[in-house]
C-alpha cells in the first residue's frame, strides 16, 4: 500500500510511520489493486493524538478518524485501522463487487478552499466531481466515508441526488428535477 504521511502540530518519529505502514499493509488483502493511503497525524487539546486515514482503491474510498489520550499515537492508529477493517467486513458482500470492479465511479476531493464571509461563517469549501451511481452504491460510499449525507448523480436519469441518514433510522433520498 502506498502511504502518504502528513503531520499537524507534531513532529513524528519514523517508528510511528513504520508502525502505521505495517498496520495498513495488513489491509492489502481486501483490495485487488494496490490502494493508496493518506494518513494525517495531529495533536489536539489536552494531548489527544488524532489519526485520520483515507484509503483509495479504484472507485472506493474508506475513511477513519480516531483519537487516543496521552500521546499514544499507536493506539490511535490501531483504532483507525480496526475501524476501517470493520467497515470492510460489515459491507463485505456489497463491497466485494465494488472493490473488484473498475467501472464504478468515485468521488474525488480535488481541492479545499477557505472562504470567509461576515454574514455566514463558511470555514471550508469542498469541490468534488459528482459521479453517476445507484442510490445503493451512494449509501455504501456514504457509510464507508462515515458521513451523514452523500451527493451523487443518479445513473437512471442523471439527476443530482442526495442520500442521507435519518435520525429515526434508515436512509433518505432527495432527488432533484426540473419543474
C-alpha positions as CSV (number, residue, x, y, z in Angstrom):
1,X,0.0,0.0,0.0
2,X,1.3,3.4,-0.9
3,X,1.2,5.7,2.1
4,X,1.4,9.4,2.3
5,X,2.0,10.9,5.7
6,X,1.3,14.4,6.9
7,X,1.6,15.9,10.4
8,X,-0.2,18.8,12.0
9,X,1.3,20.4,15.2
10,X,3.6,17.4,15.7
11,X,6.9,16.1,14.7
12,X,6.6,12.4,14.1
13,X,9.3,9.7,14.5
14,X,9.9,7.2,11.8
15,X,9.0,4.4,14.1
16,X,5.3,5.6,14.2
17,X,5.3,5.8,10.4
18,X,6.7,2.3,10.1
19,X,4.2,1.0,12.6
20,X,1.4,2.6,10.6
21,X,2.8,1.2,7.3
22,X,2.7,-2.3,8.8
23,X,-0.8,-1.9,10.1
24,X,-2.1,-0.7,6.8
25,X,-0.3,-3.4,4.8
26,X,-2.5,-5.9,6.6
27,X,-5.5,-4.3,4.9
28,X,-4.0,-5.0,1.4
29,X,-5.6,-8.4,1.2
30,X,-9.0,-6.8,0.8
31,X,-8.0,-5.0,-2.4
32,X,-7.4,-6.3,-5.9
33,X,-5.3,-3.3,-7.0
34,X,-2.7,-1.5,-4.8
35,X,-4.6,1.1,-2.8
36,X,-3.1,4.4,-1.6
37,X,-3.5,5.8,1.9
38,X,-3.3,9.3,3.1
39,X,-2.5,9.4,6.8
40,X,-2.7,12.6,8.9
41,X,-1.3,12.7,12.4
42,X,-2.2,15.6,14.7
43,X,-2.2,16.6,18.4
44,X,-5.3,18.4,19.7
45,X,-6.1,20.0,23.0
46,X,-5.3,18.1,26.2
47,X,-2.6,16.0,24.4
48,X,-5.1,14.0,22.4
49,X,-3.5,12.2,19.5
50,X,-5.5,12.1,16.4
51,X,-5.1,9.9,13.3
52,X,-7.1,10.3,10.1
53,X,-6.7,7.6,7.4
54,X,-8.2,7.8,4.0
55,X,-7.7,4.8,1.7
56,X,-8.5,5.0,-2.0
57,X,-8.5,2.0,-4.3
58,X,-10.1,2.4,-7.7
59,X,-13.6,3.8,-7.1
60,X,-13.7,3.0,-3.4
61,X,-12.8,5.4,-0.6
62,X,-12.6,4.4,3.1
63,X,-12.0,6.9,5.9
64,X,-11.5,6.7,9.7
65,X,-10.5,9.3,12.2
66,X,-9.7,8.2,15.7
67,X,-8.1,9.9,18.8
68,X,-6.2,8.5,21.7
69,X,-5.2,10.2,25.0
70,X,-1.8,10.9,26.5
71,X,0.3,11.0,23.3
72,X,-0.3,7.3,22.4
73,X,-0.3,7.6,18.6
74,X,0.0,3.8,18.2
75,X,-3.4,3.2,19.9
76,X,-5.0,5.8,17.6
77,X,-3.5,4.1,14.6
78,X,-4.8,0.7,15.9
79,X,-8.3,2.1,16.4
80,X,-8.4,3.7,12.9
81,X,-7.2,0.6,11.2
82,X,-9.6,-1.6,13.2
83,X,-12.4,0.7,12.3
84,X,-11.6,0.5,8.5
85,X,-11.3,-3.3,8.7
86,X,-14.7,-3.5,10.5
87,X,-16.3,-1.3,7.8
88,X,-14.9,-3.6,5.1
89,X,-16.1,-6.7,6.8
90,X,-19.5,-5.2,7.6
91,X,-20.1,-4.4,4.0
92,X,-18.1,-7.4,2.6
93,X,-20.7,-8.7,0.2
94,X,-21.7,-5.4,-1.3
95,X,-18.1,-4.1,-1.2
96,X,-16.6,-7.2,-2.8
97,X,-18.3,-6.4,-6.1
98,X,-17.2,-2.8,-5.9
99,X,-13.6,-3.4,-4.9
100,X,-13.2,-6.0,-7.7
101,X,-14.8,-3.7,-10.4
102,X,-13.0,-0.8,-12.0
103,X,-16.1,0.5,-13.8
104,X,-17.7,2.2,-10.8
105,X,-17.3,5.9,-10.2
106,X,-15.6,7.7,-7.3
107,X,-15.8,11.0,-5.5
108,X,-12.6,12.9,-5.6
109,X,-11.8,15.7,-3.2
110,X,-9.8,17.8,-5.6
111,X,-9.3,21.0,-3.5
112,X,-10.2,22.7,-0.4
113,X,-10.9,26.4,-0.2
114,X,-11.3,28.6,2.8
115,X,-14.0,31.2,2.3
116,X,-14.6,33.9,4.8
117,X,-17.8,35.8,4.9
118,X,-19.0,38.0,7.7
119,X,-22.7,37.1,7.5
120,X,-22.2,33.3,7.1
121,X,-19.3,31.7,8.7
122,X,-18.2,29.3,5.9
123,X,-15.0,27.8,7.1
124,X,-14.3,25.3,4.4
125,X,-15.5,24.6,0.8
126,X,-15.0,21.2,-0.8
127,X,-15.1,20.7,-4.5
128,X,-15.5,17.2,-5.9
129,X,-16.8,15.6,-9.1
130,X,-20.3,14.1,-8.9
131,X,-20.2,10.7,-10.5
132,X,-23.2,8.6,-11.7
133,X,-24.2,5.7,-9.4
134,X,-27.2,4.0,-8.0
135,X,-28.7,5.1,-4.6
136,X,-27.5,1.8,-3.1
137,X,-23.9,2.5,-4.2
138,X,-24.2,6.0,-2.8
139,X,-25.4,4.7,0.6
140,X,-22.4,2.3,0.6
141,X,-20.0,5.1,-0.2
142,X,-21.5,7.4,2.4
143,X,-21.2,4.6,5.1
144,X,-17.6,3.9,4.1
145,X,-16.7,7.6,4.4
146,X,-18.6,7.8,7.7
147,X,-20.6,10.8,6.5
148,X,-24.2,11.8,7.3
149,X,-25.0,12.5,3.6
150,X,-23.7,11.9,0.1
151,X,-24.2,13.8,-3.1
152,X,-24.3,11.8,-6.4
153,X,-25.7,11.8,-9.9
154,X,-28.4,9.1,-10.3
155,X,-27.4,6.8,-13.1
156,X,-31.0,6.2,-14.1
157,X,-31.9,9.7,-15.0
158,X,-28.7,11.7,-14.5
159,X,-30.4,13.9,-11.9
160,X,-28.4,15.3,-8.9
161,X,-29.4,13.3,-5.8
162,X,-28.6,13.2,-2.1
163,X,-28.8,10.2,0.3
164,X,-28.7,10.8,4.0
165,X,-29.0,9.0,7.3
166,X,-32.3,9.6,9.1
167,X,-32.3,10.2,12.8
168,X,-35.2,7.8,13.2
169,X,-33.2,5.1,11.4
170,X,-32.9,4.2,7.7
171,X,-31.9,6.4,4.9
172,X,-33.5,9.2,2.9
173,X,-33.2,10.1,-0.8
174,X,-33.5,13.6,-2.1
175,X,-33.9,13.8,-5.9
176,X,-33.7,17.0,-7.9
177,X,-35.6,17.6,-11.1
178,X,-36.9,20.3,-13.3
179,X,-40.3,21.8,-12.6
